[in-house]
């Protein structure tokens, strides 16, 4: 279920928003989006914190 939710989020938040010209462009946008997803975007499923913050708290 988590993978399906993540795939839907990827598709709706950036994959459907762009027309890509090259694989390198896709990789660059994916890298930027993934960093934002893990470091800036709070996730309500893990208590309203970012995944990076949750990882720090677990360590």
Secondary structure, 3 states (H helix, E strand, C coil): CHHHHHHHHHHHHCHHHCCCCCHHHHHHHHHHHHHHHHHCCCEHHHCCECHHHHHHHHC
